Amino acid sequence: MIDHNRRVRLADELLRRFASALRGAQLYAPGHPLVARNIGAFAETLALVTGQQRSLTLGVVEAEFVVGDVPLPRSSGTMGELLKRLRRLGVERIVVDRAVTREEIDTLVLAFANAEGAQLDLPPLPHVQVGRIQVEQRIESALADMSAIRTSYREAVTIAERLWEQAGVEGRPDPQQAREMVDTLAQAVAQNRTALVALTALKNYDNYTFTHMVNVSILTMAQARALGIDGAQLREFGLAGLMHDIGKVRTPVEILNKPDRLTDEEFAIMSRHVIDGAEILRSTPEMPAIAPVVAFEHHLRRDGSGYPAGVRRDTLCLATTLCSISDVYDAMRSQRAYQQAFPTDRIRAVLERNDGAQFDQHLVRRFVQLIGIYPAGTLVRVDTGEMAVVLKVYAPDPHRPRVRVIADRQGQRLERPYDVNLWDSTPGTEWPSSVVAPLDPAEHGIDPLDCL
């Protein structure tokens, strides 16, 4: 009995170490000491549990984990999140040989941590086998279809405009309509985050206010989901992102739509929107408690800069931080009369400025890993001279994403486009190995999203 109890404790410890390693890899960059420490602890516990066995199997059976031959009922918290992640990826077992290397364990953990939706990009590992449930690759929901996602996005922008008008005329937006719209976007983020985030880059600049509302909601939820936030809390983050600028309904139109830079006096008037937004959302029934907080705080910075002037927080709530990052990113890549759209690498530099004094650098790093230097849906020139569309970012090297090559060096469309992981390619060969520069799709008559 003592031996069995010890095996149960070790099995439980192994799963907890695995969950901690995944959580750390989600929150921090691959080279962060905490990531290495958590993966190292998982590797040590794995070796201890495996013992003299040739291999060890981590299995998922309905609502239970099975480690070797030891069943463990699902527990709450991190263990529950681990089970949810494995089941979403369709994983029913992970078999690890005793001879597994630390490099293989690193690769395994990072692949699971960076998995998107139901996609697990795990290269072949000599001493690790992942058994996946045979699931239908096509998600039955209409949201899985790119054209349907486009339609949902356009409808969301229309609803955002309606909510804006309600807030201006009636003093507050319709919370039920806002929730229903965010529910739809949250589903889309869960099912095809890459395609939806790519869609946020295609703006209608004549409709900037409403596309910005929707984009910040999507980007905030995408970040939150990458951190393991789901369900009702994810939707609250999305609703807060959607409503972050609602106080601008009280800003004079001539200031809000001014094509040139604001004067100091005009900026002072515009800055009141954070206070107005918090007041509007506090008086709106059924609005989550974080919504007015985010509306008030989203222009505050960690170093005490930003506005409202004179307000300083020792810490900002997570929803505020994620919304602020989304807000700055989306605003900077928007082409306005007084501002050309900024390339993504320059946006990244601004987010990371002042050595992390303004933004939490761990969250900025996670955001850059999520979006990439060249976000999914970006038309690019690769080092072979061919044109390609970015399919998926690669966190360890954002300059070498997964791409679909669609045109030759002369710009002629290929009859058979092909996919390539640039991070696996060797420079100097016939295959592309890196992105040279982004391209303007309009100049080449290409809609990159059709290539996703």
NORGISUL-V310185 format. One record per residue. N is the residue number from 1. RES is the residue in one letter. SS is DSSP state (A for helix, B for strand, O for the rest). Layout:
n=N res=RES ss=SS
n=N res=RES ss=SS
This chain:
n=1 res=M ss=O
n=2 res=I ss=A
n=3 res=D ss=A
n=4 res=H ss=A
n=5 res=N ss=A
n=6 res=R ss=A
n=7 res=R ss=A
n=8 res=V ss=A
n=9 res=R ss=A
n=10 res=L ss=A
n=11 res=A ss=A
n=12 res=D ss=A
n=13 res=E ss=A
n=14 res=L ss=A
n=15 res=L ss=A
n=16 res=R ss=A
n=17 res=R ss=A
n=18 res=F ss=A
n=19 res=A ss=A
n=20 res=S ss=A
n=21 res=A ss=A
n=22 res=L ss=A
n=23 res=R ss=A
n=24 res=G ss=A
n=25 res=A ss=A
n=26 res=Q ss=A
n=27 res=L ss=A
n=28 res=Y ss=O
n=29 res=A ss=O
n=30 res=P ss=O
n=31 res=G ss=O
n=32 res=H ss=O
n=33 res=P ss=A
n=34 res=L ss=A
n=35 res=V ss=A
n=36 res=A ss=A
n=37 res=R ss=A
n=38 res=N ss=A
n=39 res=I ss=A
n=40 res=G ss=A
n=41 res=A ss=A
n=42 res=F ss=A
n=43 res=A ss=A
n=44 res=E ss=A
n=45 res=T ss=A
n=46 res=L ss=A
n=47 res=A ss=A
n=48 res=L ss=A
n=49 res=V ss=A
n=50 res=T ss=A
n=51 res=G ss=O
n=52 res=Q ss=O
n=53 res=Q ss=O
n=54 res=R ss=O
n=55 res=S ss=B
n=56 res=L ss=B
n=57 res=T ss=B
n=58 res=L ss=B
n=59 res=G ss=B
n=60 res=V ss=B
n=61 res=V ss=B
n=62 res=E ss=O
n=63 res=A ss=O
n=64 res=E ss=B
n=65 res=F ss=B
n=66 res=V ss=B
n=67 res=V ss=B
n=68 res=G ss=O
n=69 res=D ss=O
n=70 res=V ss=B
n=71 res=P ss=B
n=72 res=L ss=B
n=73 res=P ss=B
n=74 res=R ss=O
n=75 res=S ss=O
n=76 res=S ss=O
n=77 res=G ss=O
n=78 res=T ss=A
n=79 res=M ss=A
n=80 res=G ss=A
n=81 res=E ss=A
n=82 res=L ss=A
n=83 res=L ss=A
n=84 res=K ss=A
n=85 res=R ss=A
n=86 res=L ss=A
n=87 res=R ss=A
n=88 res=R ss=A
n=89 res=L ss=O
n=90 res=G ss=O
n=91 res=V ss=B
n=92 res=E ss=B
n=93 res=R ss=B
n=94 res=I ss=B
n=95 res=V ss=B
n=96 res=V ss=B
n=97 res=D ss=B
n=98 res=R ss=O
n=99 res=A ss=O
n=100 res=V ss=O
n=101 res=T ss=O
n=102 res=R ss=A
n=103 res=E ss=A
n=104 res=E ss=A
n=105 res=I ss=A
n=106 res=D ss=A
n=107 res=T ss=A
n=108 res=L ss=A
n=109 res=V ss=A
n=110 res=L ss=A
n=111 res=A ss=A
n=112 res=F ss=A
n=113 res=A ss=A
n=114 res=N ss=O
n=115 res=A ss=O
n=116 res=E ss=B
n=117 res=G ss=O
n=118 res=A ss=O
n=119 res=Q ss=B
n=120 res=L ss=O
n=121 res=D ss=O
n=122 res=L ss=O
n=123 res=P ss=O
n=124 res=P ss=O
n=125 res=L ss=B
n=126 res=P ss=O
n=127 res=H ss=O
n=128 res=V ss=B
n=129 res=Q ss=B
n=130 res=V ss=B
n=131 res=G ss=B
n=132 res=R ss=B
n=133 res=I ss=O
n=134 res=Q ss=O
n=135 res=V ss=O
n=136 res=E ss=O
n=137 res=Q ss=O
n=138 res=R ss=O
n=139 res=I ss=O
n=140 res=E ss=O
n=141 res=S ss=O
n=142 res=A ss=A
n=143 res=L ss=A
n=144 res=A ss=A
n=145 res=D ss=O
n=146 res=M ss=A
n=147 res=S ss=A
n=148 res=A ss=A
n=149 res=I ss=A
n=150 res=R ss=A
n=151 res=T ss=A
n=152 res=S ss=A
n=153 res=Y ss=A
n=154 res=R ss=A
n=155 res=E ss=A
n=156 res=A ss=A
n=157 res=V ss=A
n=158 res=T ss=A
n=159 res=I ss=A
n=160 res=A ss=A
n=161 res=E ss=A
n=162 res=R ss=A
n=163 res=L ss=A
n=164 res=W ss=A
n=165 res=E ss=A
n=166 res=Q ss=A
n=167 res=A ss=A
n=168 res=G ss=A
n=169 res=V ss=A
n=170 res=E ss=A
n=171 res=G ss=O
n=172 res=R ss=O
n=173 res=P ss=O
n=174 res=D ss=O
n=175 res=P ss=A
n=176 res=Q ss=A
n=177 res=Q ss=A
n=178 res=A ss=A
n=179 res=R ss=A
n=180 res=E ss=A
n=181 res=M ss=A
n=182 res=V ss=A
n=183 res=D ss=A
n=184 res=T ss=A
n=185 res=L ss=A
n=186 res=A ss=A
n=187 res=Q ss=A
n=188 res=A ss=A
n=189 res=V ss=A
n=190 res=A ss=A
n=191 res=Q ss=A
n=192 res=N ss=A
n=193 res=R ss=A
n=194 res=T ss=A
n=195 res=A ss=A
n=196 res=L ss=A
n=197 res=V ss=A
n=198 res=A ss=A
n=199 res=L ss=A
n=200 res=T ss=O
n=201 res=A ss=O
n=202 res=L ss=O
n=203 res=K ss=O
n=204 res=N ss=O
n=205 res=Y ss=A
n=206 res=D ss=A
n=207 res=N ss=A
n=208 res=Y ss=A
n=209 res=T ss=A
n=210 res=F ss=A
n=211 res=T ss=A
n=212 res=H ss=A
n=213 res=M ss=A
n=214 res=V ss=A
n=215 res=N ss=A
n=216 res=V ss=A
n=217 res=S ss=A
n=218 res=I ss=A
n=219 res=L ss=A
n=220 res=T ss=A
n=221 res=M ss=A
n=222 res=A ss=A
n=223 res=Q ss=A
n=224 res=A ss=A
n=225 res=R ss=A
n=226 res=A ss=A
n=227 res=L ss=O
n=228 res=G ss=O
n=229 res=I ss=O
n=230 res=D ss=O
n=231 res=G ss=A
n=232 res=A ss=A
n=233 res=Q ss=A
n=234 res=L ss=A
n=235 res=R ss=A
n=236 res=E ss=A
n=237 res=F ss=A
n=238 res=G ss=A
n=239 res=L ss=A
n=240 res=A ss=A
n=241 res=G ss=A
n=242 res=L ss=A
n=243 res=M ss=O
n=244 res=H ss=O
n=245 res=D ss=O
n=246 res=I ss=A
n=247 res=G ss=A
n=248 res=K ss=A
n=249 res=V ss=A
n=250 res=R ss=A
n=251 res=T ss=O
n=252 res=P ss=O
n=253 res=V ss=A
n=254 res=E ss=A
n=255 res=I ss=A
n=256 res=L ss=A
n=257 res=N ss=O
n=258 res=K ss=O
n=259 res=P ss=O
n=260 res=D ss=O
n=261 res=R ss=O
n=262 res=L ss=O
n=263 res=T ss=O
n=264 res=D ss=A
n=265 res=E ss=A
n=266 res=E ss=A
n=267 res=F ss=A
n=268 res=A ss=A
n=269 res=I ss=A
n=270 res=M ss=A
n=271 res=S ss=A
n=272 res=R ss=O
n=273 res=H ss=A
n=274 res=V ss=A
n=275 res=I ss=A
n=276 res=D ss=A
n=277 res=G ss=A
n=278 res=A ss=A
n=279 res=E ss=A
n=280 res=I ss=A
n=281 res=L ss=A
n=282 res=R ss=A
n=283 res=S ss=O
n=284 res=T ss=O
n=285 res=P ss=O
n=286 res=E ss=O
n=287 res=M ss=O
n=288 res=P ss=O
n=289 res=A ss=A
n=290 res=I ss=A
n=291 res=A ss=A
n=292 res=P ss=A
n=293 res=V ss=A
n=294 res=V ss=A
n=295 res=A ss=A
n=296 res=F ss=A
n=297 res=E ss=A
n=298 res=H ss=O
n=299 res=H ss=O
n=300 res=L ss=B
n=301 res=R ss=O
n=302 res=R ss=O
n=303 res=D ss=O
n=304 res=G ss=O
n=305 res=S ss=O
n=306 res=G ss=B
n=307 res=Y ss=O
n=308 res=P ss=O
n=309 res=A ss=O
n=310 res=G ss=O
n=311 res=V ss=O
n=312 res=R ss=O
n=313 res=R ss=O
n=314 res=D ss=O
n=315 res=T ss=O
n=316 res=L ss=O
n=317 res=C ss=O
n=318 res=L ss=A
n=319 res=A ss=A
n=320 res=T ss=A
n=321 res=T ss=A
n=322 res=L ss=A
n=323 res=C ss=A
n=324 res=S ss=A
n=325 res=I ss=A
n=326 res=S ss=A
n=327 res=D ss=A
n=328 res=V ss=A
n=329 res=Y ss=A
n=330 res=D ss=A
n=331 res=A ss=A
n=332 res=M ss=A
n=333 res=R ss=O
n=334 res=S ss=O
n=335 res=Q ss=O
n=336 res=R ss=B
n=337 res=A ss=O
n=338 res=Y ss=O
n=339 res=Q ss=B
n=340 res=Q ss=O
n=341 res=A ss=O
n=342 res=F ss=O
n=343 res=P ss=O
n=344 res=T ss=A
n=345 res=D ss=A
n=346 res=R ss=A
n=347 res=I ss=A
n=348 res=R ss=A
n=349 res=A ss=A
n=350 res=V ss=A
n=351 res=L ss=A
n=352 res=E ss=O
n=353 res=R ss=A
n=354 res=N ss=A
n=355 res=D ss=A
n=356 res=G ss=A
n=357 res=A ss=O
n=358 res=Q ss=O
n=359 res=F ss=O
n=360 res=D ss=O
n=361 res=Q ss=A
n=362 res=H ss=A
n=363 res=L ss=A
n=364 res=V ss=A
n=365 res=R ss=A
n=366 res=R ss=A
n=367 res=F ss=A
n=368 res=V ss=A
n=369 res=Q ss=A
n=370 res=L ss=A
n=371 res=I ss=A
n=372 res=G ss=O
n=373 res=I ss=O
n=374 res=Y ss=O
n=375 res=P ss=O
n=376 res=A ss=O
n=377 res=G ss=O
n=378 res=T ss=O
n=379 res=L ss=B
n=380 res=V ss=B
n=381 res=R ss=B
n=382 res=V ss=B
n=383 res=D ss=O
n=384 res=T ss=O
n=385 res=G ss=O
n=386 res=E ss=O
n=387 res=M ss=B
n=388 res=A ss=B
n=389 res=V ss=B
n=390 res=V ss=B
n=391 res=L ss=B
n=392 res=K ss=B
n=393 res=V ss=O
n=394 res=Y ss=O
n=395 res=A ss=O
n=396 res=P ss=O
n=397 res=D ss=O
n=398 res=P ss=O
n=399 res=H ss=O
n=400 res=R ss=O
n=401 res=P ss=O
n=402 res=R ss=B
n=403 res=V ss=B
n=404 res=R ss=B
n=405 res=V ss=B
n=406 res=I ss=B
n=407 res=A ss=B
n=408 res=D ss=O
n=409 res=R ss=O
n=410 res=Q ss=O
n=411 res=G ss=O
n=412 res=Q ss=O
n=413 res=R ss=B
n=414 res=L ss=B
n=415 res=E ss=B
n=416 res=R ss=B
n=417 res=P ss=B
n=418 res=Y ss=B
n=419 res=D ss=B
n=420 res=V ss=B
n=421 res=N ss=B
n=422 res=L ss=A
n=423 res=W ss=A
n=424 res=D ss=A
n=425 res=S ss=O
n=426 res=T ss=O
n=427 res=P ss=O
n=428 res=G ss=O
n=429 res=T ss=O
n=430 res=E ss=O
n=431 res=W ss=O
n=432 res=P ss=O
n=433 res=S ss=O
n=434 res=S ss=O
n=435 res=V ss=B
n=436 res=V ss=B
n=437 res=A ss=B
n=438 res=P ss=B
n=439 res=L ss=O
n=440 res=D ss=O
n=441 res=P ss=A
n=442 res=A ss=A
n=443 res=E ss=A
n=444 res=H ss=A
n=445 res=G ss=O
n=446 res=I ss=O
n=447 res=D ss=O
n=448 res=P ss=A
n=449 res=L ss=A
n=450 res=D ss=A
n=451 res=C ss=A
n=452 res=L ss=O
